[in-house]
Amino acid sequence: MFIIVLILVKNYTDMNLYQKRKIDQEFIVFTKRHFVKPSQCKNMREIQFYIHELKCKIEELKRSFNYVPEQATYLLSQYKEVLEDLLILDYKNSY
């Protein structure tokens, strides 16, 4: 009895490839609609805003589907990289 329950729970939480692709596509459409490319950001506040929004979206996906598209973590790393570059540039200009 216990083993059957575990199998049912495991099958319920596992996602098939179709569901993952669907979430991936929805995420891509969402980011194209609501985000700009990291290289097009003009200042640190804008980048920080997008990082915050992206983190919220990632948490929402984790909570809802227990899955986060690779594109989400890649995009977050791009934003963080641009932010870091701007911070270094700002530091150099300050001193």
Secondary structure, 3 states (H helix, E strand, C coil): CHHHHHHHHHHHHCCCHHHHHHHHHHHHHHHHHHCCCHHHCCCHHHHHHHHHHHHHHHHHHHHHHCCCCHHHHHHHHHHHHHHHHHHHHHHHHHC
